[in-house]
Amino acid sequence: MTFKECKKEEKADREFQKKFKFEGNINVLTQMMVDPAATEKRGGGKNLPLRRGEILDVIQFTNEEQILCRNSQRRYGYVPRAVMLHL
């Protein structure tokens, strides 16, 4: 990874921590897959856009209905638990 890419990722992580009021280090708890039968959704606000079969990094299990995740483009957002499958 180049120095420029590293700085870009650090900036994205800081913005995530500010937007979601997340304190501490960003640790990936596990990886989960979006249900291939789920409908694709556009992201908006604090929600992450969903693509069928996409593998997401789980950052935090926030409540009974949502999970805070990161996708392969290093974008963060909430995802409904109902559309997530364990790998």
C-alpha positions in Angstrom: 0.0 0.0 0.0 1.4 3.4 -0.9 1.7 6.3 1.5 -1.1 8.2 -0.3 -3.5 5.2 0.0 -2.7 4.8 3.6 -3.5 8.4 4.3 -6.7 8.1 2.4 -7.8 5.1 4.5 -6.9 6.9 7.7 -9.0 9.9 6.7 -12.0 7.6 5.8 -11.7 5.9 9.2 -11.6 9.3 11.1 -14.7 10.4 9.1 -16.5 7.2 10.0 -15.7 7.6 13.7 -17.0 11.1 13.7 -20.2 10.3 11.7 -21.1 7.2 13.8 -19.8 8.5 17.1 -17.5 5.4 17.2 -14.8 5.5 19.8 -11.6 3.3 19.9 -10.0 1.2 17.3 -11.9 -0.2 14.3 -11.8 -3.9 14.7 -13.5 -6.4 12.3 -15.5 -8.8 14.5 -16.5 -11.2 11.7 -17.5 -11.3 8.1 -21.1 -11.9 6.9 -22.7 -12.2 3.5 -25.7 -10.3 2.2 -28.5 -12.8 1.5 -28.5 -13.6 -2.3 -32.3 -13.6 -2.2 -32.5 -10.1 -0.6 -33.5 -7.1 -2.7 -30.7 -4.7 -3.5 -31.0 -1.4 -1.8 -29.4 2.0 -2.3 -27.6 3.5 0.6 -28.6 6.7 2.1 -27.8 8.6 5.3 -26.1 6.1 7.5 -27.3 3.0 5.6 -24.9 1.0 3.5 -25.9 0.1 -0.1 -26.6 -3.6 -0.4 -25.7 -5.9 -3.2 -26.7 -9.6 -3.3 -24.0 -12.0 -2.2 -21.6 -9.2 -1.1 -19.2 -10.0 1.8 -19.2 -7.3 4.5 -16.9 -6.8 7.5 -18.9 -6.5 10.7 -17.6 -3.7 12.9 -20.3 -3.7 15.6 -23.5 -5.5 16.5 -25.5 -2.3 17.3 -28.9 -3.6 18.2 -31.5 -6.3 17.5 -32.2 -4.9 14.0 -29.0 -3.4 12.6 -25.3 -4.2 12.2 -22.6 -1.6 11.6 -20.6 -2.9 8.6 -17.9 -2.0 6.1 -17.9 -3.0 2.4 -15.0 -3.7 0.0 -14.9 0.0 -1.0 -14.2 0.8 2.7 -17.6 2.5 3.1 -19.3 2.2 6.4 -23.0 2.0 7.3 -25.9 0.2 9.0 -27.2 -3.0 7.5 -30.5 -4.8 8.6 -29.7 -8.1 10.4 -32.6 -9.7 8.5 -30.6 -9.7 5.2 -27.3 -11.0 6.7 -26.0 -14.6 6.6 -23.1 -16.1 8.5 -20.3 -17.5 6.4 
